Amino acid sequence: MVYLKCEQKITTITLPTPFLVGPVNVYLIDGNEALTLVDTGPKTEEGWNVLNRELKARGYVPSDIEQIIITHHHPDHVGLLDRFENAKKTGHAKVVPWIEQDATFLRKSSEFLSQFYKEHGMDENVILEIHQRSSSYRQFTSKASVNYIVGNGDEVPGLKGWKVLETPGHAQTQIMIAHEEEQKAISGDHLIKHISSNAIIEAPYNEEEERSRSLLQYRESLKMLKNYQLKVSYSGHGIPVVDIPSLVDERIKEQDLRAAHIKELMGSETLTAVQMTQRLFPKMYEKQPELTFSETLGHLDLLESTGQVKCVNSEETIFYKAN
């Protein structure tokens, strides 16, 4: 297909999900070099039926899709990849073991997080529940091959004028794509209007890495967006963001306020990250221990990076104390 800027069109397709986050947006880019879908939604028959219906309304069937851009590896974004056999799949290098369901990688990741949670004071029964829930999420994913690996600044294959921006934080695999001339971007879960994306802690991807300081990464990825003259960013959930610098400033301010609140709640006590999580999220921790733990630990990382708290190791447990 010949690229004609005036014909390029981005349309939003909103799909149902079985997750608390609610519906997810996928995007069809028509009129560029390749008919492109950005993300696919989770692996459910309801989602597949809605996606088929929406494609048909635009004059297409799934086999017409020539490529899929993967913004990140979470199930609500990649579950239907295997239904698009004719499409080339493009994503970050770190997305590969998730999409290809590398058993060794998944096992090592699970083992690392089990030990990590334990070191931070989490009960073994809670750790078991987290892993059981994580395993259950895989029913909403599918195994596929990643054909093209892209990184920061790369041109997107099949999308003339679009470039990749690496935006780790919410996920280590997270990318967004941007068309600087047209001042628009598709951001996955990096920037969402109505909610702040959780900066989720992940295991290292190789033995040389340390665990991710996800919130610190997320802050830098947010601030980076202010370097680009973008008028609109299409999000993985909710409505498009049209005032990106203001939302970035709002998110950074929210993080600073939460970090200050955590330090205040900590007082002069020496606490584990789990104890701090239970104090900060007394009810929500019972329902979503892994997400609330990530939220709390990320802000403890932020406080530690600014010298406001310090880690105190005691035998096999990690504690935090305000300076």
Phi, psi and omega in degrees: 000133180281135181281124173231114187304321184291341182264349183296131184222134176249124176237145181267133173239119183258127186242147177287152174227160176271011187257161181298334181295339179088201184300154178240146177261133166242159188231134176258123177251115185241141176101001174262202184289324181228139175292117194238138172246129176260110186068170186228345189086172183283164180278085173224151179293326177298313179297318180297319180294319178295318180297317176300315181297319181290323176295317180299321179296339179259007175090019183231163168237163183306325181292347177282338182294125184266333177205156177233128174266128180261114180285324175190175195269001186294145189304326182290354182247341190232005191296333185260016183304321185288349179279349183250074186293332182276350187267137170283140181253134184233134178193180178291156181303323184286349178282341188302307183295335177287312184289322179274000175052056179293111186298321180294315179299314182296321178294314181295322178297315180296317180295318179298313183294324177302311180293321182295312177302317181298317180298333181264011169097016182275139178294143184297327178294324178292319178300317179298318178299319180299315182290325176295319178293319178299318178296322181293331179295335184292344175294343180261011177243172177217156179272132179209172176258142174263119187272325183231129177260130180232154178223184187303127177088351179291147170286145180279124178303133177079359180231085182298132179094349181260139177234158181269136170241121175283127183226063181294154180152287175299322173212150177290342182267357191291126170231161167231161177242142186226142173247097188295323181296318180271357174057047179222158181212159170241119197251001184059227180259015181291320184222112182235135187294312192266348178219155174271128180294135177286129176275096192276131177290134177234158174289159175298152179269345172210168188292340181279340183276154167267172177294154184290139167266077196297319181293321178296320175298315183299319179299316180293321178295324176294310182300326180301328182297336181288350177278351184247142179272073181259131179268335182209142175232123180272123190262162177290339179217137175083196186276161177298151176264124184249347176236076189297312180302320180294319180291322176301313179299321179297315180296317179297318179297318178301317180294318178297319180294319179294319178299317178297321179294320178297316179297322178295316178295328180293322181058228180258008182280159172253117189230153170281165177297326178291317177300321179291323178297316180295328178287323183280322182234069188300328180261316184293332179301324181295327182272321185225067184299322183291321181286318179292325176297315178301317180300313182292313182298322178301319180285331172293321174301317180297314179296322179293322182294336179258009175077016183269337173225164177224154175278139175233111181271129178230108184054248183255013184239143179256128178242165176232144181216138180289141176279000000 
